[in-house]
Amino acid sequence: MQRSLLYFSYFGIAAKPARADYAATLSSWLPLSYNLMLTDAALHEYIGIWRFHLYNFLGLNNSARLPSVRQ
């Protein structure tokens, strides 16, 4: 959610966040693939936010432009 809000604000779109569902880890003595999937999804989002800020710092992001409206 944070990454999508970051990109929407970059392009000047005022998005309103809405929670869809919570994801909770499962407790077990053995490693579970479900917990690995949740960790992978969380890391994907954190790395995406970090990459956005890094690209801005290096000047690699394209300039933000609002999409043109066709008539």
C-alpha distances in whole Angstrom, upper triangle without the diagonal:
4,6,5,6,9,10,11,12,14,16,16,14,13,10,10,7,9,8,10,12,12,13,16,19,22,25,28,31,30,27,25,23,20,19,20,17,14,15,15,12,11,13,12,8,11,13,11,10,14,15,14,16,19,19,19,22,24,24,23,20,22,22,20,21,21,22,25,26,29,32
4,6,5,6,9,10,11,12,15,15,14,13,11,11,9,11,11,14,15,15,16,18,20,24,26,29,32,31,28,26,25,22,21,21,19,16,16,16,13,11,13,12,8,9,12,10,8,11,13,12,13,16,17,17,19,21,21,21,18,20,20,18,20,20,22,25,27,30,33
4,5,5,6,9,10,11,13,14,13,14,12,13,11,14,14,15,17,17,17,20,22,25,28,30,33,32,28,26,24,22,21,21,18,16,16,15,12,11,12,10,6,8,9,7,6,9,10,9,11,14,14,14,17,19,19,17,15,17,18,16,18,18,20,23,25,28,31
4,5,5,6,9,10,11,12,11,11,9,11,9,12,13,14,16,17,18,21,23,27,30,32,35,33,30,28,26,24,23,22,20,18,18,17,14,13,15,12,9,11,13,10,9,13,13,11,13,16,16,16,19,21,20,19,15,17,17,15,16,16,17,21,22,25,28
4,5,5,6,8,10,10,9,8,7,8,8,11,13,15,17,18,19,22,25,28,31,34,37,36,32,31,29,26,25,25,23,20,21,20,17,16,17,15,12,13,15,12,10,14,15,12,13,17,17,16,19,21,20,20,16,17,17,14,16,15,17,21,22,25,28
4,6,5,6,9,10,10,10,10,12,11,15,16,18,20,21,21,24,26,30,32,35,37,36,33,31,30,27,26,25,23,21,21,20,17,16,16,15,11,12,13,10,8,11,12,9,10,13,13,12,15,17,17,16,13,15,14,12,15,15,17,21,23,26,29
4,5,5,7,9,9,10,10,13,13,16,18,19,21,22,23,26,28,31,34,37,39,38,34,32,30,28,27,26,24,22,22,21,18,17,17,15,12,13,14,10,9,12,12,8,11,14,12,12,15,17,16,14,11,12,12,10,12,12,14,17,20,23,26
4,5,5,6,5,7,7,10,11,14,16,18,21,22,24,27,29,32,35,38,41,40,36,34,32,30,29,28,26,24,24,23,20,19,20,18,15,16,17,14,13,16,15,12,14,17,16,15,18,20,18,18,14,14,13,10,11,10,12,16,17,20,23
4,5,5,5,6,8,11,12,16,18,20,23,24,25,28,31,34,37,40,42,41,38,36,34,32,31,30,28,26,26,25,22,21,22,20,16,17,18,15,13,16,16,12,13,17,16,14,17,19,17,17,14,14,13,10,11,11,13,17,19,22,25
4,6,8,10,11,14,15,19,21,23,25,26,27,30,32,36,38,41,43,42,39,37,35,33,32,31,29,27,27,25,22,21,21,19,17,17,17,14,12,15,14,10,11,14,13,11,14,16,14,14,10,10,9,6,9,10,12,16,18,22,25
4,6,9,11,14,16,19,22,23,26,28,29,32,34,38,40,43,45,44,41,39,36,34,34,33,30,29,29,27,24,24,24,21,19,20,20,16,15,18,17,13,15,17,15,13,17,18,16,15,12,10,9,5,6,6,9,12,14,18,21
4,6,9,13,15,18,21,23,26,28,29,33,35,39,41,44,47,46,42,40,38,36,35,35,32,30,30,29,26,25,26,24,21,22,22,19,17,20,19,16,17,20,18,16,19,21,18,18,15,14,12,8,8,7,10,13,15,18,21
4,6,9,12,15,18,20,23,25,27,30,33,36,39,42,45,44,41,39,36,34,33,33,30,28,29,28,24,24,25,23,20,21,22,19,17,20,20,17,18,21,20,18,22,23,21,21,17,16,15,11,11,8,10,13,14,18,20
4,7,10,13,16,19,22,23,26,29,32,35,38,41,44,43,40,38,36,33,33,33,30,28,29,28,25,24,25,23,20,21,23,20,18,21,22,18,19,23,22,20,23,25,24,23,20,19,18,14,14,12,14,17,17,21,23
4,6,9,13,15,18,20,22,25,28,32,35,38,41,40,37,35,33,30,30,30,27,25,26,25,22,21,23,21,18,19,21,18,17,20,21,18,19,23,22,21,24,26,25,24,20,20,19,16,16,14,15,18,19,22,24
4,7,10,13,16,18,20,24,27,30,33,36,39,39,36,34,32,29,29,29,27,24,25,25,22,21,23,22,18,20,22,20,18,22,23,20,21,25,25,23,26,29,28,27,24,24,23,19,20,18,19,22,22,25,27
4,7,10,12,14,17,20,23,26,29,32,36,35,32,30,29,25,25,26,23,20,22,22,18,17,20,19,16,17,20,18,16,20,21,19,21,24,24,23,26,29,28,27,24,25,24,21,22,20,21,24,24,27,30
4,6,9,12,15,18,21,24,27,31,34,34,31,29,27,24,24,25,22,19,22,22,18,18,21,20,17,19,22,20,19,22,24,22,24,27,27,27,29,32,31,30,27,28,27,24,25,23,24,27,26,29,31
4,6,8,11,14,18,21,24,27,30,30,28,25,24,20,20,22,19,16,19,20,16,15,19,18,16,18,21,19,19,22,24,23,24,27,28,28,30,32,32,31,28,29,30,27,28,26,26,30,30,32,34
4,7,10,13,17,19,23,26,29,29,26,23,22,19,19,21,18,15,18,19,15,16,19,18,16,19,22,20,20,24,25,24,26,29,29,29,32,34,34,32,29,30,31,28,29,27,27,30,30,32,34
4,7,10,13,16,19,22,26,25,23,20,19,16,16,18,16,13,16,17,14,14,18,18,16,19,22,21,21,24,26,25,27,30,30,31,33,35,35,34,31,33,33,31,32,30,30,34,34,36,38
4,6,10,13,16,19,23,23,21,18,18,14,14,16,14,11,14,16,13,13,16,17,15,17,20,20,20,23,25,25,26,29,30,31,33,35,35,34,32,33,34,32,33,32,33,36,36,38,41
4,7,10,13,16,19,19,17,14,14,10,10,12,11,8,11,13,11,11,14,15,14,16,19,19,20,22,24,25,26,28,30,31,32,34,35,33,31,34,35,33,34,33,34,37,38,40,42
4,7,10,13,16,16,15,13,13,10,9,12,11,8,11,14,12,12,15,17,16,18,21,21,22,24,26,27,28,30,32,33,34,36,37,36,34,36,38,36,37,37,37,41,41,44,46
4,7,10,13,13,11,9,10,8,6,9,10,8,9,12,12,12,15,17,17,18,20,22,23,24,26,28,29,30,32,33,35,36,38,36,35,37,39,37,39,39,39,43,44,46,49
4,6,10,10,10,8,10,8,7,11,12,10,12,15,15,15,18,20,21,21,24,25,26,28,30,31,32,34,36,37,38,40,41,40,38,41,42,41,43,42,43,46,47,49,52
4,7,9,9,9,12,11,9,12,14,13,14,17,18,18,20,22,23,23,26,28,28,29,32,33,34,35,38,39,40,41,43,42,41,43,45,44,46,45,46,49,50,52,55
4,5,7,7,11,11,10,13,15,15,15,18,20,20,21,24,25,25,27,30,31,31,33,35,36,37,39,41,42,43,45,43,43,45,47,46,48,48,48,52,53,55,57
4,7,9,13,14,12,14,17,17,17,20,22,22,23,26,27,27,29,31,32,33,35,37,38,38,41,43,43,44,46,45,44,47,49,48,50,50,51,54,55,57,60
4,6,10,12,11,12,15,16,16,18,20,21,21,24,26,26,27,30,31,31,33,35,37,37,39,41,42,43,45,43,42,45,48,47,49,49,49,53,54,56,59
4,7,9,8,8,11,12,12,14,17,17,18,20,22,22,23,26,28,28,29,32,33,33,35,38,38,39,41,39,39,42,44,43,45,45,46,49,50,52,55
4,5,5,7,9,10,11,13,15,16,17,19,21,22,23,25,27,27,29,31,32,33,35,37,38,39,40,38,38,40,42,41,43,43,43,47,48,49,52
4,5,5,6,9,10,10,12,14,15,16,19,20,21,22,25,26,26,29,31,31,32,35,36,36,38,36,35,37,40,39,41,41,40,44,45,46,49
4,5,5,6,9,10,11,13,14,15,17,19,20,21,23,25,26,28,29,30,32,34,35,36,37,35,34,36,38,37,39,39,38,42,43,44,47
4,5,5,6,9,10,11,12,14,16,17,18,20,22,23,24,26,28,28,30,32,33,34,36,34,33,36,38,36,38,38,39,42,43,45,48
4,5,5,6,9,10,10,12,14,15,16,18,20,21,22,24,26,26,28,30,31,32,34,32,31,34,36,35,37,37,38,41,42,44,47
4,5,5,6,9,10,11,13,14,15,17,19,20,21,23,25,25,27,29,30,31,32,30,29,32,34,33,35,34,34,38,39,41,44
4,5,5,6,9,10,11,12,14,15,17,19,20,22,23,24,26,28,29,30,32,30,28,31,33,31,33,33,34,37,38,40,43
4,5,5,6,9,10,11,12,14,16,16,18,20,21,22,24,26,27,28,30,28,27,30,32,31,33,34,34,38,39,41,45
4,6,5,6,9,10,10,12,14,15,16,18,20,21,22,24,25,26,28,26,25,28,30,29,31,32,32,36,37,39,42
4,6,5,7,9,10,11,13,14,15,17,19,20,21,23,25,26,27,25,23,26,28,27,29,29,29,33,34,36,39
4,5,5,6,9,10,11,12,14,16,17,18,20,22,23,24,26,24,23,26,27,26,29,29,30,33,35,37,40
4,5,5,6,8,10,10,12,14,15,16,18,20,21,22,24,22,21,24,26,26,28,29,30,34,35,38,41
4,6,5,6,9,10,10,12,15,15,16,18,20,21,22,20,19,22,24,23,25,26,27,30,32,34,38
4,5,5,6,9,10,11,13,14,15,17,19,20,21,19,18,20,22,21,23,24,25,28,30,33,36
4,5,5,6,9,10,11,12,14,16,17,18,20,19,18,21,22,22,24,25,27,30,33,35,39
4,5,5,6,9,10,10,12,14,15,16,18,16,16,19,21,21,24,25,26,30,32,35,38
4,5,5,6,9,10,10,12,14,15,16,14,13,16,18,17,20,21,22,26,28,31,34
4,5,5,6,9,10,11,13,14,15,14,13,16,17,17,20,21,22,26,28,31,35
4,5,5,6,9,10,11,12,14,13,13,16,18,18,21,23,25,29,31,34,37
4,5,5,6,8,10,10,12,10,10,14,16,16,19,21,23,26,29,32,35
4,5,5,6,9,10,10,9,8,11,13,13,16,18,20,23,26,29,32
4,5,5,6,9,10,10,9,13,14,14,18,20,22,26,28,31,35
4,5,5,6,8,8,9,13,15,16,19,22,24,27,30,33,37
4,5,5,6,5,6,9,11,13,16,19,21,24,28,30,34
4,5,5,6,6,9,10,11,15,18,20,23,26,29,33
4,6,8,9,12,13,15,18,21,24,27,30,33,36
4,6,8,11,13,15,19,22,24,27,30,33,36
4,6,8,9,12,15,19,21,24,27,30,33
4,6,9,12,15,18,20,22,26,28,32
4,6,8,11,14,16,19,23,25,29
4,6,9,12,13,16,20,22,25
4,6,10,12,15,18,21,24
4,7,10,12,16,19,22
4,6,9,12,15,18
4,6,9,12,16
4,6,9,13
4,6,10
4,7
4
